[in-house]
Amino acid sequence: MLLSVAPFPDGLVAMANFCRVLARESARLAAEIDPDGEPAPPELQPGWHWVASNSPGESGAGI
């Protein structure tokens, strides 16, 4: 994503205001998603990963 200053005399002020609103709303979203701000506890199961693969010709990612 590219953010650029608007091509008018107060463009820099408008960009600064936008960045302030973006930061404030991002903080509100983060607080809603993770109220305590602490990392999640580790899983109790042993570490393993499931990898899916598609047959040739199927749509979607995977090999």
ChimeraX attribute file (.defattr): number of C-alpha atoms within 10 A of each C-alpha:
attribute: neighborCount
match mode: 1-to-1
recipient: residues
	/A:1	3
	/A:2	3
	/A:3	7
	/A:4	9
	/A:5	13
	/A:6	12
	/A:7	8
	/A:8	8
	/A:9	9
	/A:10	10
	/A:11	13
	/A:12	14
	/A:13	12
	/A:14	14
	/A:15	15
	/A:16	12
	/A:17	12
	/A:18	12
	/A:19	13
	/A:20	12
	/A:21	12
	/A:22	12
	/A:23	12
	/A:24	11
	/A:25	12
	/A:26	12
	/A:27	12
	/A:28	12
	/A:29	12
	/A:30	12
	/A:31	12
	/A:32	11
	/A:33	10
	/A:34	11
	/A:35	10
	/A:36	9
	/A:37	10
	/A:38	7
	/A:39	7
	/A:40	7
	/A:41	6
	/A:42	7
	/A:43	7
	/A:44	6
	/A:45	6
	/A:46	6
	/A:47	7
	/A:48	6
	/A:49	6
	/A:50	4
	/A:51	7
	/A:52	8
	/A:53	10
	/A:54	11
	/A:55	9
	/A:56	8
	/A:57	6
	/A:58	10
	/A:59	8
	/A:60	9
	/A:61	8
	/A:62	11
	/A:63	10
